Amino acid sequence: MWTIARAFANTAHEVNNALQAISGNAELLGTKELDPVTLRRVSSIGAEANRASTLIHTLQAYARAERDATPLIDLRLVVVKAVGLRTASLRRERIVVEQAVPDNAVLVAAPGSRLLQILLNLLLEAERALHGAKSAKITLRIDTRPGESAVVVHASAAEWQATDASAGERPLGGLTDGAQLWVARYLAEQAGGNVAVTSTTGDRDWTLTLPSGTS
């Protein structure tokens, strides 16, 4: 993993340089007198290059070791990052994703990279559960309670896979949750929180709860 991380860091730097060149040239072309169709294409090139560059920066920050073990993190920003990193896969799976977050910052005391890893793992679990379902949807909601904050990853569908019809009738737990959930629970416990899984009438919730932070 250390070798892969070093190789990724070097590759990400080179890719980011290329993206900056693409974005810069697109911006320069956008100042020229071009026909509307060409101008839209140039604008699209610049926008996609900037989006890719943002994702590269997010991955670099995720892979970078944190000096502060327990910084105050705005939970809303981590939710946005996690969704951004899974957007392409969710689209391929025809899964709609929505975010319901407060207007004000929701601070928790947790390492940012670990918090992002937990949310990514919960998203992966939700995607796995929704595979093949009709009208699949994932909603990420932030709840605040006295002394703690929670992110709820809610998976719903108009029709679940026939082989999974009994899922709403039984509790989810143990090895059936998959490796991603095991890791998410371990990391949450290390940060002083927990991950709970519930299932009601087919819909499922993965809830990450963490102690609230103070600014």
VORO-475115 format. One record per residue (C-alpha): x, z, y; residue number from 1. Coordinates in nm, 4 decimals. Example, Ala and Ser with C-alpha at 12.3 -4.5 7.8 and 13.67 -1.06 7.14 Angstrom:
<atom c1="1.2300" c3="0.7800" c2="-0.4500" num="1"/>
<atom c1="1.3670" c3="0.7140" c2="-0.1060" num="2"/>
END
This chain:
<atom c1="0.0000" c3="0.0000" c2="0.0000" num="1"/>
<atom c1="0.2910" c3="0.0757" c2="0.2350" num="2"/>
<atom c1="0.4392" c3="-0.2719" c2="0.1710" num="3"/>
<atom c1="0.1012" c3="-0.4366" c2="0.2306" num="4"/>
<atom c1="0.0565" c3="-0.2389" c2="0.5524" num="5"/>
<atom c1="0.3981" c3="-0.3483" c2="0.6833" num="6"/>
<atom c1="0.3315" c3="-0.7109" c2="0.5887" num="7"/>
<atom c1="-0.0100" c3="-0.6957" c2="0.7561" num="8"/>
<atom c1="0.1364" c3="-0.5509" c2="1.0757" num="9"/>
<atom c1="0.3873" c3="-0.8353" c2="1.1050" num="10"/>
<atom c1="0.1325" c3="-1.1035" c2="1.0189" num="11"/>
<atom c1="-0.1263" c3="-0.9571" c2="1.2563" num="12"/>
<atom c1="0.1268" c3="-0.9732" c2="1.5408" num="13"/>
<atom c1="0.1955" c3="-1.3431" c2="1.4778" num="14"/>
<atom c1="-0.1734" c3="-1.4291" c2="1.4352" num="15"/>
<atom c1="-0.2563" c3="-1.2466" c2="1.7571" num="16"/>
<atom c1="0.0079" c3="-1.4484" c2="1.9446" num="17"/>
<atom c1="-0.1511" c3="-1.7695" c2="1.8167" num="18"/>
<atom c1="-0.4985" c3="-1.6490" c2="1.9155" num="19"/>
<atom c1="-0.3778" c3="-1.5686" c2="2.2661" num="20"/>
<atom c1="-0.2392" c3="-1.9223" c2="2.2988" num="21"/>
<atom c1="-0.5708" c3="-2.0694" c2="2.1798" num="22"/>
<atom c1="-0.7697" c3="-1.8464" c2="2.4137" num="23"/>
<atom c1="-0.5433" c3="-1.9238" c2="2.7089" num="24"/>
<atom c1="-0.5657" c3="-2.2998" c2="2.6578" num="25"/>
<atom c1="-0.9433" c3="-2.2793" c2="2.6160" num="26"/>
<atom c1="-0.9674" c3="-2.0874" c2="2.9433" num="27"/>
<atom c1="-0.7501" c3="-2.3476" c2="3.1164" num="28"/>
<atom c1="-0.9597" c3="-2.6350" c2="2.9812" num="29"/>
<atom c1="-1.2716" c3="-2.4561" c2="3.1000" num="30"/>
<atom c1="-1.1573" c3="-2.5022" c2="3.4602" num="31"/>
<atom c1="-1.1488" c3="-2.8818" c2="3.4236" num="32"/>
<atom c1="-1.4340" c3="-3.1182" c2="3.4927" num="33"/>
<atom c1="-1.5714" c3="-3.1795" c2="3.1455" num="34"/>
<atom c1="-1.9017" c3="-3.3069" c2="3.0166" num="35"/>
<atom c1="-2.1468" c3="-3.0292" c2="2.9192" num="36"/>
<atom c1="-2.1085" c3="-3.0785" c2="2.5425" num="37"/>
<atom c1="-1.7281" c3="-3.0587" c2="2.5538" num="38"/>
<atom c1="-1.7421" c3="-2.7621" c2="2.7917" num="39"/>
<atom c1="-1.9671" c3="-2.5716" c2="2.5496" num="40"/>
<atom c1="-1.7273" c3="-2.6419" c2="2.2641" num="41"/>
<atom c1="-1.4280" c3="-2.5270" c2="2.4688" num="42"/>
<atom c1="-1.6156" c3="-2.2112" c2="2.5664" num="43"/>
<atom c1="-1.7010" c3="-2.1486" c2="2.2001" num="44"/>
<atom c1="-1.3347" c3="-2.1869" c2="2.0998" num="45"/>
<atom c1="-1.2294" c3="-1.9295" c2="2.3591" num="46"/>
<atom c1="-1.5047" c3="-1.6849" c2="2.2623" num="47"/>
<atom c1="-1.4220" c3="-1.7043" c2="1.8898" num="48"/>
<atom c1="-1.0498" c3="-1.6635" c2="1.9592" num="49"/>
<atom c1="-1.1205" c3="-1.3519" c2="2.1655" num="50"/>
<atom c1="-1.3498" c3="-1.2147" c2="1.8944" num="51"/>
<atom c1="-1.0852" c3="-1.2712" c2="1.6263" num="52"/>
<atom c1="-0.8218" c3="-1.1061" c2="1.8457" num="53"/>
<atom c1="-1.0460" c3="-0.8010" c2="1.8909" num="54"/>
<atom c1="-1.0879" c3="-0.7717" c2="1.5136" num="55"/>
<atom c1="-0.7100" c3="-0.7937" c2="1.4662" num="56"/>
<atom c1="-0.6606" c3="-0.5114" c2="1.7180" num="57"/>
<atom c1="-0.9247" c3="-0.3042" c2="1.5392" num="58"/>
<atom c1="-0.7525" c3="-0.3520" c2="1.2034" num="59"/>
<atom c1="-0.4142" c3="-0.2660" c2="1.3555" num="60"/>
<atom c1="-0.5541" c3="0.0560" c2="1.5003" num="61"/>
<atom c1="-0.7148" c3="0.1361" c2="1.1645" num="62"/>
<atom c1="-0.3874" c3="0.0846" c2="0.9760" num="63"/>
<atom c1="-0.1769" c3="0.2789" c2="1.2283" num="64"/>
<atom c1="-0.0989" c3="0.6401" c2="1.1445" num="65"/>
<atom c1="-0.2536" c3="0.8896" c2="1.3879" num="66"/>
<atom c1="-0.0362" c3="1.1519" c2="1.5530" num="67"/>
<atom c1="-0.3263" c3="1.3847" c2="1.6288" num="68"/>
<atom c1="-0.4878" c3="1.5096" c2="1.3094" num="69"/>
<atom c1="-0.8170" c3="1.6100" c2="1.4736" num="70"/>
<atom c1="-0.8856" c3="1.4114" c2="1.7925" num="71"/>
<atom c1="-1.2295" c3="1.3998" c2="1.9521" num="72"/>
<atom c1="-1.3917" c3="1.0709" c2="1.8567" num="73"/>
<atom c1="-1.7054" c3="0.9110" c2="1.9962" num="74"/>
<atom c1="-1.9148" c3="0.8465" c2="1.6867" num="75"/>
<atom c1="-2.0914" c3="0.5544" c2="1.8553" num="76"/>
<atom c1="-1.7674" c3="0.3564" c2="1.8920" num="77"/>
<atom c1="-1.6773" c3="0.4022" c2="1.5250" num="78"/>
<atom c1="-2.0216" c3="0.2772" c2="1.4200" num="79"/>
<atom c1="-1.9744" c3="-0.0360" c2="1.6327" num="80"/>
<atom c1="-1.6284" c3="-0.0976" c2="1.4823" num="81"/>
<atom c1="-1.7509" c3="-0.0528" c2="1.1258" num="82"/>
<atom c1="-2.0393" c3="-0.2943" c2="1.1762" num="83"/>
<atom c1="-1.8066" c3="-0.5455" c2="1.3426" num="84"/>
<atom c1="-1.5726" c3="-0.5431" c2="1.0443" num="85"/>
<atom c1="-1.8596" c3="-0.6066" c2="0.7993" num="86"/>
<atom c1="-2.0686" c3="-0.8524" c2="1.0038" num="87"/>
<atom c1="-1.9416" c3="-1.1674" c2="0.8296" num="88"/>
<atom c1="-2.0057" c3="-1.0249" c2="0.4817" num="89"/>
<atom c1="-2.3504" c3="-0.8993" c2="0.5801" num="90"/>
<atom c1="-2.4439" c3="-1.2446" c2="0.7066" num="91"/>
<atom c1="-2.3300" c3="-1.4056" c2="0.3821" num="92"/>
<atom c1="-2.5454" c3="-1.1609" c2="0.1877" num="93"/>
<atom c1="-2.8402" c3="-1.2322" c2="0.4237" num="94"/>
<atom c1="-2.8571" c3="-0.8654" c2="0.5173" num="95"/>
<atom c1="-2.9864" c3="-0.7809" c2="0.8649" num="96"/>
<atom c1="-2.7996" c3="-0.4958" c2="1.0350" num="97"/>
<atom c1="-2.9235" c3="-0.2833" c2="1.3243" num="98"/>
<atom c1="-2.7745" c3="0.0075" c2="1.5190" num="99"/>
<atom c1="-2.9673" c3="0.2985" c2="1.6704" num="100"/>
<atom c1="-2.7244" c3="0.5033" c2="1.8798" num="101"/>
<atom c1="-2.7733" c3="0.7417" c2="2.1758" num="102"/>
<atom c1="-2.6836" c3="0.6412" c2="2.5303" num="103"/>
<atom c1="-2.4429" c3="0.9319" c2="2.5693" num="104"/>
<atom c1="-2.1182" c3="0.9953" c2="2.3818" num="105"/>
<atom c1="-2.1466" c3="1.1767" c2="2.0484" num="106"/>
<atom c1="-1.8172" c3="1.3573" c2="1.9972" num="107"/>
<atom c1="-1.6907" c3="1.4767" c2="1.6599" num="108"/>
<atom c1="-1.3559" c3="1.6256" c2="1.5638" num="109"/>
<atom c1="-1.2202" c3="1.3857" c2="1.3030" num="110"/>
<atom c1="-0.9317" c3="1.1373" c2="1.2609" num="111"/>
<atom c1="-1.0579" c3="0.7985" c2="1.3797" num="112"/>
<atom c1="-0.9129" c3="0.5900" c2="1.0974" num="113"/>
<atom c1="-1.0571" c3="0.8187" c2="0.8299" num="114"/>
<atom c1="-1.3940" c3="0.8213" c2="1.0015" num="115"/>
<atom c1="-1.3916" c3="0.4412" c2="1.0100" num="116"/>
<atom c1="-1.2955" c3="0.4338" c2="0.6409" num="117"/>
<atom c1="-1.5890" c3="0.6594" c2="0.5530" num="118"/>
<atom c1="-1.8399" c3="0.4413" c2="0.7377" num="119"/>
<atom c1="-1.6956" c3="0.1232" c2="0.5874" num="120"/>
<atom c1="-1.7298" c3="0.2736" c2="0.2406" num="121"/>
<atom c1="-2.0903" c3="0.3747" c2="0.3057" num="122"/>
<atom c1="-2.1659" c3="0.0249" c2="0.4324" num="123"/>
<atom c1="-2.0109" c3="-0.1193" c2="0.1164" num="124"/>
<atom c1="-2.2325" c3="0.1080" c2="-0.0931" num="125"/>
<atom c1="-2.5402" c3="-0.0060" c2="0.1000" num="126"/>
<atom c1="-2.4401" c3="-0.3716" c2="0.0609" num="127"/>
<atom c1="-2.3885" c3="-0.3204" c2="-0.3132" num="128"/>
<atom c1="-2.7310" c3="-0.1609" c2="-0.3485" num="129"/>
<atom c1="-2.9003" c3="-0.4434" c2="-0.1547" num="130"/>
<atom c1="-2.7313" c3="-0.7282" c2="-0.3408" num="131"/>
<atom c1="-2.9973" c3="-0.9771" c2="-0.4419" num="132"/>
<atom c1="-3.2788" c3="-0.7897" c2="-0.2663" num="133"/>
<atom c1="-3.5356" c3="-0.9719" c2="-0.0533" num="134"/>
<atom c1="-3.5615" c3="-0.9068" c2="0.3234" num="135"/>
<atom c1="-3.2636" c3="-0.6712" c2="0.2996" num="136"/>
<atom c1="-3.1811" c3="-0.4581" c2="0.6019" num="137"/>
<atom c1="-2.9255" c3="-0.1899" c2="0.6908" num="138"/>
<atom c1="-2.9854" c3="0.0434" c2="0.9846" num="139"/>
<atom c1="-2.7148" c3="0.2759" c2="1.1159" num="140"/>
<atom c1="-2.8615" c3="0.5717" c2="1.3043" num="141"/>
<atom c1="-2.6870" c3="0.8615" c2="1.4783" num="142"/>
<atom c1="-2.8597" c3="1.2010" c2="1.4704" num="143"/>
<atom c1="-2.7424" c3="1.5024" c2="1.6695" num="144"/>
<atom c1="-2.8183" c3="1.8567" c2="1.5605" num="145"/>
<atom c1="-2.6968" c3="2.2004" c2="1.6750" num="146"/>
<atom c1="-2.3281" c3="2.2166" c2="1.5894" num="147"/>
<atom c1="-2.3155" c3="1.8885" c2="1.3991" num="148"/>
<atom c1="-2.3725" c3="1.5142" c2="1.4226" num="149"/>
<atom c1="-2.4667" c3="1.2665" c2="1.1540" num="150"/>
<atom c1="-2.4569" c3="0.8930" c2="1.0859" num="151"/>
<atom c1="-2.7331" c3="0.7737" c2="0.8572" num="152"/>
<atom c1="-2.6823" c3="0.4402" c2="0.6792" num="153"/>
<atom c1="-3.0345" c3="0.3380" c2="0.5767" num="154"/>
<atom c1="-3.0866" c3="0.0515" c2="0.3291" num="155"/>
<atom c1="-3.4308" c3="-0.1038" c2="0.2934" num="156"/>
<atom c1="-3.5755" c3="-0.4159" c2="0.1347" num="157"/>
<atom c1="-3.9129" c3="-0.5802" c2="0.0821" num="158"/>
<atom c1="-3.8265" c3="-0.6220" c2="-0.2863" num="159"/>
<atom c1="-3.5335" c3="-0.4669" c2="-0.4711" num="160"/>
<atom c1="-3.3693" c3="-0.6137" c2="-0.7782" num="161"/>
<atom c1="-3.5889" c3="-0.5712" c2="-1.0861" num="162"/>
<atom c1="-3.3033" c3="-0.4066" c2="-1.2766" num="163"/>
<atom c1="-3.2847" c3="-0.1415" c2="-1.0066" num="164"/>
<atom c1="-3.6566" c3="-0.0617" c2="-0.9869" num="165"/>
<atom c1="-3.6148" c3="0.2942" c2="-1.1111" num="166"/>
<atom c1="-3.3581" c3="0.3842" c2="-0.8445" num="167"/>
<atom c1="-3.6247" c3="0.5361" c2="-0.6209" num="168"/>
<atom c1="-3.7378" c3="0.7686" c2="-0.8977" num="169"/>
<atom c1="-3.4062" c3="0.9327" c2="-0.9713" num="170"/>
<atom c1="-3.1423" c3="1.1184" c2="-0.7667" num="171"/>
<atom c1="-2.8205" c3="0.9320" c2="-0.7000" num="172"/>
<atom c1="-2.4983" c3="1.1108" c2="-0.7782" num="173"/>
<atom c1="-2.1825" c3="1.1365" c2="-0.9856" num="174"/>
<atom c1="-1.9995" c3="0.8348" c2="-1.1176" num="175"/>
<atom c1="-2.2987" c3="0.6040" c2="-1.0644" num="176"/>
<atom c1="-2.2328" c3="0.6126" c2="-0.6911" num="177"/>
<atom c1="-1.9159" c3="0.4061" c2="-0.7251" num="178"/>
<atom c1="-1.5590" c3="0.4543" c2="-0.6105" num="179"/>
<atom c1="-1.6334" c3="0.3869" c2="-0.2426" num="180"/>
<atom c1="-1.8725" c3="0.6796" c2="-0.2242" num="181"/>
<atom c1="-1.6330" c3="0.9114" c2="-0.4061" num="182"/>
<atom c1="-1.3615" c3="0.8340" c2="-0.1500" num="183"/>
<atom c1="-1.6086" c3="0.8676" c2="0.1401" num="184"/>
<atom c1="-1.7121" c3="1.2126" c2="0.0167" num="185"/>
<atom c1="-1.3513" c3="1.3221" c2="-0.0272" num="186"/>
<atom c1="-1.2509" c3="1.2097" c2="0.3240" num="187"/>
<atom c1="-1.5613" c3="1.3692" c2="0.4761" num="188"/>
<atom c1="-1.4811" c3="1.7020" c2="0.3098" num="189"/>
<atom c1="-1.1251" c3="1.6828" c2="0.4423" num="190"/>
<atom c1="-1.2715" c3="1.6482" c2="0.7929" num="191"/>
<atom c1="-1.4999" c3="1.9496" c2="0.7426" num="192"/>
<atom c1="-1.8128" c3="1.7440" c2="0.6762" num="193"/>
<atom c1="-2.0039" c3="1.5980" c2="0.3852" num="194"/>
<atom c1="-2.1811" c3="1.2871" c2="0.2572" num="195"/>
<atom c1="-2.5288" c3="1.3065" c2="0.1057" num="196"/>
<atom c1="-2.7238" c3="1.0331" c2="-0.0733" num="197"/>
<atom c1="-3.1023" c3="1.0276" c2="-0.0960" num="198"/>
<atom c1="-3.3526" c3="0.7753" c2="-0.2250" num="199"/>
<atom c1="-3.7232" c3="0.7544" c2="-0.1417" num="200"/>
<atom c1="-3.9620" c3="0.4820" c2="-0.2600" num="201"/>
<atom c1="-3.6715" c3="0.2475" c2="-0.3152" num="202"/>
<atom c1="-3.5131" c3="0.2860" c2="0.0296" num="203"/>
<atom c1="-3.1846" c3="0.4759" c2="0.0389" num="204"/>
<atom c1="-2.9908" c3="0.6867" c2="0.2887" num="205"/>
<atom c1="-2.6200" c3="0.7607" c2="0.2947" num="206"/>
<atom c1="-2.5722" c3="1.0408" c2="0.5480" num="207"/>
<atom c1="-2.2336" c3="1.1424" c2="0.6880" num="208"/>
<atom c1="-2.2446" c3="1.4815" c2="0.8615" num="209"/>
<atom c1="-1.9554" c3="1.6154" c2="1.0702" num="210"/>
<atom c1="-1.9014" c3="1.9158" c2="1.2994" num="211"/>
<atom c1="-1.9728" c3="1.8314" c2="1.6629" num="212"/>
<atom c1="-1.6792" c3="1.8216" c2="1.9036" num="213"/>
<atom c1="-1.6669" c3="1.9357" c2="2.2648" num="214"/>
<atom c1="-1.4973" c3="1.7571" c2="2.5535" num="215"/>
END
